[in-house]
Amino acid sequence: MKKIRIVDLTAQYNRLKEEIDASIRGVLESGAFIHGPEVKAFEEELGNYLHTGHVIACANGTDALQVALMSLDLEPGDEVITTPFSFISTIEVIRLLKLTPILVDIRPDTFNMDEGLIEDVITERTKAIIPVHLYGQCCRMEAINDIAKRHQIFVIEDAAQAMGTEYIFSDGSRKKAGTMSHIGCTSFYPSKNLACYGDGGAIFTDDEKLASRIRSMVNHGQSKKYFYDHIGVNSRLDTVQAAILRVKLKYLDEFLESRIKAAAFYDRAFEPVPQILTPQRVDYSTHTFHQYTITLFGPCRNNLQNYLNDKGIPSMLYYPLPFHLQKAYQDLNYKKGDFPVSEEMADSVLSLPMHTELDEIQLEYITGHVIQFIAECNPK
């Protein structure tokens, strides 16, 4: 059996090696390492895939969120609503821009923002909402966008974990994650659904004025060389990474099918085990399984992770401590108990290996050991 990895980037590279090597070699031979033609081509191709008007590539997903907020002309102290259960970038950029994060708890079924709690925290200072499409499944965007429209609030979708996921509207129409609101953001970090071999990110919008502003901001605020219309940052996707992403974008739907197939194997294996809560599906979103995250209540969770590690099976806690309990964010004056669902999930979730190269032998080995441990942890 091949070594099991939480994400197997080497095996995927070997499958695409000829195309990827050729794409990198083309950039090296051209010498166009910054703003090379591959960057513009990738932006256009990703825009076509997402059916969105404008894609602006940038250096990473964190920058994508920061620049998206910068483009809205918010003022220090303005409030931005988001979730306490996500990767730290979501709240980090809010604080860096001297904005005020306002947190709402998550839904226990999807781990996504509970849209029913949003209006309770809206004030006259509320200017934006950042819903996070966690683990590969969309937030309930129809409701979130309706709330935002009523209160004239911007919506920035954090779609870093949901590239290729589709939202299904009540009328049956579909849109890709990140394309349903004012601005969408993503990351091309190596573990993502669409991933480069370093850092990378992108911002999406159908608003031409916002797109022009964002495109300037990621390049020092330039309108043309050495002329600066905005305060900007240096956040460019380099040409080598764009060339790699162009190759991998062609296979994205195939990659997603591989993830969905692996998730279905996990589902079938765990179905007879009532102690394991498998990822819940909803009727308004597909699931692309950036992570396959089980919920296991009680002390068995931490012991299971240690047991799996001893068997050569990696696993991860995404995420072990919600934002409001992190040392860096204590000045927000939240306390333990304020977001009970997020706190319970932090103590209960475990993400199993999930990537495009998992085979049935590996999946049988993983699920077999999980089930064996649960039987020993919960004897009848």
N, C-alpha and C positions, 0 to 999 in steps of 0.2 A: 504493500500500500504506500502511495506517495505521502510525504509528510503533510499533515494537515496545518493549514495556515488560516488565520482569521480573515485575511485577504491574500490571495495568491497572484500577485502582480507578475511574477516571473513566468508562470505558466501561460498567462494571457499574452505576455510579450512574445514568448516563443511561438505561439500560434500565429501572431501577426508580424513576426520578426522581419520578413522580407519587405513588406510594405512600409513598416515603421522605419527600418534602417534606410530605405531609399528616400523617405520623406526628410529624415534628419540630414542625410548626405546632401540633398538638394539645397537645404538652407546653408549648410557649411560651405558649399561650393559657391553660393550666391553672395555670401558675406553680408546679407541683409538681416541682421540679428534683431534690430529694433524697428518696429513698424514695417516689417517686410510684407510682401504681397500675401503671404500665407495667413496673416492676421486678418486682413480684410476679407479674404476668401472664406475663412472659418466663420467670421461674424455673419456673412451672408448665408452660408450653408446652415448654420445653427438657427438663424432667423427663419429660414424656409422650413426647417424641421419643426420649430415651435409655432409657426404661423403667427409671428409677431413682427411688428413694423421695424424695430430697431434693436440690435444687439451691440453692446459696447463691451469689448473684452477688457479685462483689467488684471492686476497682479495676483489677486486671491479673493476668496469669498468674503473675508472680513472687510477688505477695502470696498468690495461691492456694496455691502450694507452701509458703510460709512459714507461713501460718495452719494449713495441714494438719499440718505438723510441730508447731507450737505446741499444737495440740489434743490431742496424744498424751502430754503431760506427760513429755517426755524430759528428761534431765539433762545438763549440760555434760560432754562427753567421750563420751557415748553415740555409737555408730557407726551410720552410715547408708550403705548400699551403693548405689552408682550407677555410671554410665558416664562415661568421660573424654571422650566424643565427643557433644557436644550444645551447646545454647545455655547460656551461663554461669549463668543463673538456677538451674539444677538444683543446682550445687555452691555457689553464692553464698549461698542461704538456709540451707544446712547450716552454713556457717561463721558466718554472722551470728548464729545461735542457739547458737554455741559447741559445736556437735556436731562429730563427727569423720567426714569423708567417707572412705569406703573404696571404691576404684575397681576395677572389673573390666572387662576388654577387651570389644570388640564382635565380633559375627559379621561376616565379610567379605561375606556374601551380602545381609544386610538392614541392616547398620550398627547394629543394635540390640544391647542387652546380651546377652552370651553366657551363657546360663543355666547352662551346664555348669561355669562358673568360680565360681559364687556360693558354694557350700558350702565351698570351699577357704578363703574369707576370713571366714567367720562365727566370731565369738568370743562370750564371755559378755557383752560390751558391745554386741553388735549388736542394734539395736532396730527398724530399718526398712530397707526396700529401696525405691528409687525407680527403676523401669524407665521409660525414655523411648521412646515410640512414634514413632521418628524418621521424618521425611519422609512420613508418612501410612500406615505399616504397623505392625501391632502386634508387640510382643515376644511371645515364647512364654510366654504368661501361665499356661497350665495348669501348666507345670513350675515357674514362679516361685512361684505360689500354693501349690503342694504343698510346696516347700522352706520357704516362710514358715510354713506351718501346722505342719510338723514341728518347727520351731525357735521357734515362738511369736513371730514377727516381724510387724510391720505392713508392709503394702504400700501405697504411694502411687503411683498411675499418673500420670505426666506425659503427658497426652494433648493437649498444646497444638497438636501438628502432625497430629492424627489424628481431628478431629471428624467423626463419621459413619462411621468405619472400623468394620468388624465383625470380631470374633474368632469363629472356628469351632471349637468344642470337639470332642473326640474322639467324643462321642456325637451330633454333628450339630447341637446347639443353638448359638445365637449370642447374643453380647452386644456392645454398643457399647464402643469404646475408652473407658476411664475409669470403667467401671461394673462391673469384674470383681473388685475388691479392696476393702480397707477404705475408701479414699478415692481419688477421681480429681480431677485438676485440669486446667483448660484456660485458654487465652488467647483473647481476641477482638481481638488486635492486627490492624490493617487488612489484613495480608497473609494472615491465616489462612483456613481453609476456611469458617468462619462468623466474620465480621469486622464490627466496628463502625468508626466514623470517629474513633477516638481510642484510648485504652486501655480495656481491660475484661477481666474474667476470671470464672471460676466454679469452685466446688468441688462435687463430687458424693459422696453416700454413701447407703447404705441403712440405716445405723445411726442410729436416731432420737436417741440420746443424744449421739453425736458431732455430728450435724447441729445440735442445739440449742446445743452448745458453740461450734461454728464460727460459727453465725449471730450469737451474742453477740460473739465475738472480732473479727469484721470491723467491728463497730460499737462500738469502744472497750471491749468486754467488758460491755456493758450487758445487764441482764436486763429492765429497764424504764427509762424516761428518768431519768437521773441516779442510777441504782442499778447498781453494777458488781460482777459476780460473778467476773470473770476479768480478767487483764491482756490487753488487746486492742490493736488497731490501728485506724486510720481508713482503711478500705478498702471504699469503697462504689461500686457501679456507678451512675453518674448516670442519671437518668430519660430524658434525650435518647438516650443510647447504648442503653438498654434498648428504647426505641421503635424505633430503627433495627434492632436485632437481631431484634425480633419480625417485622418485615417480611421480613428476609433469611432467617430460619429457615424460612419457608414455602417458600423456593426452594432450601434447602440440598441436597436430593437431586438437584435439577436442576443445581446448581453442581457437585456431585461427578461427575455423569455427563459434564459438559463437560470436567472435568479428566481423567477416565479416557479420554475420546475423544481428547484431545490427546496423552496418554501413548501410546495405541495407534498414533497417527500416527508419533510419534518411534520407537517400537519397530520398525515396519515399515521406516521409512527406514534405520535403523541396523543392521538384521538382517544385511545383507551385509558389514558392516564389522567384521572380527574384532578390531580394535584398540579398539573401543568396547564396554565392558561396560554394558549397559542395566540398569535396576532389576530385581532378581530378585523373582519372586513366590513366595509360599509357600502351602501348602494350608491353613494354619490362620488366615489373615488376609486380608481384602480389602485393597486399596491405594487410597487416595483422593488420592494425589499432591499433598500440600502442596508438595512439591518433586519435580521430575523430575531426578534426579541420576545422571549417567553417571560411570563410572570409566575413567580414561585413564591408564595407567601410563607413567612415563618423562617426559622433558622436554617432550613435546608439550602437556601440560595447561596450563601457564602461558602458553605461546606461543599456544595456541588461544584462551584468554581475551582476550589482547591483540588477536589477529586479529579475533575476533568484535566486540569493541568498535569497531574501525576500520570494521566493516561496519554499525554501528548496531544490533548485537545485544547486549543486556546479558546478563550471566551473573554468578553468585555462587559463592563458595567457602564452603560450609556443611559443615565449619568448618576454618579454616586451621591451627589450633594446638590440640591437645587440652589439657584442663584441667591435666594434670600438668606441662606444659611452660610454662604461663602464669606470668608473673612474680609475680602476686599469690598463687600457690599453691605456691611453692617450699618453704615450711616443712612441707609434707606429706611431704617427703623421698622423693618419687618421682623417677625419673631417666629420661632418654631410653633407650628400649629396654624399659621396663617394660610398655608396652602396644603391642606392635608392629603389631597390626592397626589400631588407632586412628591411629597415627603414619603408617602407609602410606596409609590412606584420606585423611588430611589433606593428603597430598601428591598425591593422585590424583583426588579427586572434583571435579566441576563441575556446578552446577545451572543448567539452561537455563530460559528463560522458561516459566512455568506459571501460568495463571489461567483464569478462565471465559470470557474474551472472545477467546482466540486463534482465528484463522481459518486456513483451509488455505493461503491465500496467504502468510501470515506463517510458518506451519509449514514450507512448502516452502522459503522463503527461509532460514530458520534451519538446517534439516537439510542443505540443499544446500551452504551455506557450511561447516558442520562437516565434511561428507564430503569436500569439496574440500580443506580444510586437512589432514585426515588423510592423504589421498592424497599431498599434497606433503611432509608431515612423515615419511611412511613410504614412500618410493619403492620400487617392486619391483626 
